[in-house]
């Protein structure tokens, strides 16, 4: 396979990646995001407790 002749599988994978990026951009635009700091604060609590929430 060469870059000039991608397979159907490669095209489907790339299409899925593009769709996920578009969904992420829509989330940002709609304000459905959490700051890195807020996410890390939650993760640190989970790691410190050594348990995962349900």
TORDRENVO-972943 format. One record per residue (C-alpha): residue in one letter; chain; x, y, z. Coordinates in pm, 1 decimal, padded with zeros to 6 digits. Layout:
<nodes>
<a,A,<X,Y,Z>>
...
</nodes>
This chain:
<nodes>
<x,A,<00000.0,00000.0,00000.0>>
<x,A,<00120.1,00347.3,-00079.8>>
<x,A,<-00011.7,00679.2,00047.9>>
<x,A,<-00160.7,00743.0,-00295.6>>
<x,A,<-00375.8,00427.4,-00278.9>>
<x,A,<-00524.7,00385.0,00071.0>>
<x,A,<-00735.5,00083.2,00148.1>>
<x,A,<-01101.3,00099.9,00248.2>>
<x,A,<-01001.7,00016.6,00606.7>>
<x,A,<-00759.8,00307.9,00621.1>>
<x,A,<-01021.9,00542.2,00479.0>>
<x,A,<-01282.5,00425.6,00733.2>>
<x,A,<-01032.9,00474.5,01015.9>>
<x,A,<-00943.2,00823.7,00899.7>>
<x,A,<-01312.4,00909.0,00858.2>>
<x,A,<-01379.8,00795.3,01215.6>>
<x,A,<-01091.6,01010.5,01342.7>>
<x,A,<-01226.4,01315.4,01160.5>>
<x,A,<-01575.0,01254.6,01305.9>>
<x,A,<-01432.9,01235.0,01659.4>>
<x,A,<-01240.0,01558.4,01608.6>>
<x,A,<-01554.4,01729.0,01481.2>>
<x,A,<-01747.7,01604.9,01787.5>>
<x,A,<-01474.3,01739.7,02013.4>>
<x,A,<-01481.0,02076.0,01841.5>>
<x,A,<-01860.6,02086.5,01880.7>>
<x,A,<-01821.3,02010.1,02253.1>>
<x,A,<-01576.2,02298.7,02287.7>>
<x,A,<-01809.6,02533.7,02101.6>>
<x,A,<-02106.1,02427.0,02319.8>>
<x,A,<-01908.3,02462.0,02642.9>>
<x,A,<-01916.7,02089.8,02724.2>>
<x,A,<-01557.5,02072.5,02841.0>>
<x,A,<-01363.8,02052.6,03165.6>>
<x,A,<-01035.2,02232.4,03224.2>>
<x,A,<-00718.0,02029.0,03248.5>>
<x,A,<-00674.9,02147.2,03606.6>>
<x,A,<-01024.4,02031.9,03707.3>>
<x,A,<-00979.8,01693.1,03541.4>>
<x,A,<-00642.0,01639.8,03707.8>>
<x,A,<-00786.9,01732.9,04047.6>>
<x,A,<-01048.3,01457.2,04013.9>>
<x,A,<-00792.3,01206.1,03888.3>>
<x,A,<-00553.8,01283.0,04175.3>>
<x,A,<-00835.4,01217.7,04425.4>>
<x,A,<-00909.7,00885.2,04258.1>>
<x,A,<-00542.7,00785.1,04251.9>>
<x,A,<-00493.9,00887.1,04615.7>>
<x,A,<-00802.1,00688.7,04720.2>>
<x,A,<-00688.4,00390.6,04509.2>>
<x,A,<-01049.7,00328.3,04413.6>>
<x,A,<-01250.1,00409.7,04105.0>>
<x,A,<-01592.0,00568.8,04122.3>>
<x,A,<-01892.6,00375.2,03995.2>>
</nodes>
